[in-house]
Amino acid sequence: MRRVPATPLYAVYARQLGFSTVVLALVFAVYVLALIPALLAVGQLPDRPGRQPVIADSTQVAEIRTFEPLHTYALDCVCQ
């Protein structure tokens, strides 16, 4: 039976970085251990201001964090 990784990116990490299945399992365990307290801590955040402001702010943060590595890569290319 073939093992399926928790996310498709984990298979990419395993190939590119040479991670074993044990290391991938530890990475996923750390992710889960960080996610659960975070959800418990900020899960009630939208209850006060409403969902739309929180979703709008979260979307903006996600966009910035998504394109930040591209910006860093572009700066590295220009600076070399």
Backbone torsions as a table, in degrees:
resi	resn	phi	psi	omega
1	MET	NA	131.8	-179.0
2	ARG	-83.0	135.1	178.4
3	ARG	-82.9	137.7	177.4
4	VAL	-107.5	126.4	-179.9
5	PRO	-67.3	160.3	-178.2
6	ALA	-60.8	-40.6	174.6
7	THR	-133.9	153.4	179.6
8	PRO	-59.7	-28.3	179.7
9	LEU	-65.8	-29.9	-179.4
10	TYR	-62.7	-35.2	176.9
11	ALA	-65.8	-38.0	177.5
12	VAL	-65.5	-45.0	178.3
13	TYR	-60.3	-40.9	-178.9
14	ALA	-62.1	-42.1	-179.2
15	ARG	-71.3	-49.3	-173.9
16	GLN	-72.6	-36.7	-174.9
17	LEU	-103.5	-4.2	178.1
18	GLY	73.0	30.6	179.5
19	PHE	-74.4	142.7	173.8
20	SER	-86.7	173.7	178.7
21	THR	-66.4	-29.5	178.1
22	VAL	-67.0	-43.5	179.2
23	VAL	-65.4	-41.1	177.4
24	LEU	-62.3	-39.1	177.7
25	ALA	-64.7	-39.4	177.8
26	LEU	-67.0	-39.4	178.0
27	VAL	-61.8	-45.5	179.7
28	PHE	-65.7	-37.9	178.9
29	ALA	-63.8	-41.2	177.6
30	VAL	-64.1	-41.0	177.3
31	TYR	-58.2	-47.7	-178.8
32	VAL	-66.0	-42.3	-179.8
33	LEU	-65.1	-26.8	176.3
34	ALA	-85.6	-32.6	-176.2
35	LEU	-70.5	-43.0	-175.5
36	ILE	-62.1	-50.2	177.3
37	PRO	-63.9	-34.2	178.8
38	ALA	-64.6	-43.2	178.0
39	LEU	-65.1	-38.3	177.8
40	LEU	-68.0	-34.8	-177.5
41	ALA	-75.4	-42.2	-174.2
42	VAL	-115.1	12.3	-179.4
43	GLY	-64.4	-28.5	-179.2
44	GLN	-94.7	6.8	-178.3
45	LEU	-55.6	-44.4	-177.5
46	PRO	-71.6	-8.1	-177.1
47	ASP	-65.5	-31.6	-177.7
48	ARG	-85.2	-59.1	-177.1
49	PRO	-82.7	-14.0	-176.3
50	GLY	103.4	167.5	-174.8
51	ARG	-76.7	-39.0	-173.8
52	GLN	-61.4	-47.1	177.7
53	PRO	-62.3	-38.3	-179.6
54	VAL	-68.0	-41.4	178.4
55	ILE	-65.5	-41.2	179.0
56	ALA	-62.9	-46.1	178.8
57	ASP	-64.6	-41.6	-179.9
58	SER	-64.5	-38.5	178.5
59	THR	-64.4	-42.1	178.6
60	GLN	-63.9	-43.0	178.6
61	VAL	-63.8	-41.3	179.2
62	ALA	-63.9	-39.9	177.7
63	GLU	-63.6	-44.4	179.6
64	ILE	-62.8	-45.7	-178.3
65	ARG	-69.2	-27.0	179.2
66	THR	-72.1	-43.3	-174.8
67	PHE	-91.3	-6.2	179.0
68	GLU	-61.0	-44.6	177.7
69	PRO	-62.2	-34.7	178.2
70	LEU	-65.3	-40.2	177.8
71	HIS	-63.8	-43.9	178.9
72	THR	-63.0	-41.8	178.2
73	TYR	-63.3	-40.8	179.1
74	ALA	-64.2	-40.4	178.0
75	LEU	-65.3	-38.4	177.6
76	ASP	-63.3	-39.1	180.0
77	CYS	-67.2	-39.2	-178.7
78	VAL	-71.9	-37.2	-174.9
79	CYS	-76.9	-14.1	-177.5
80	GLN	-88.7	NA	NA
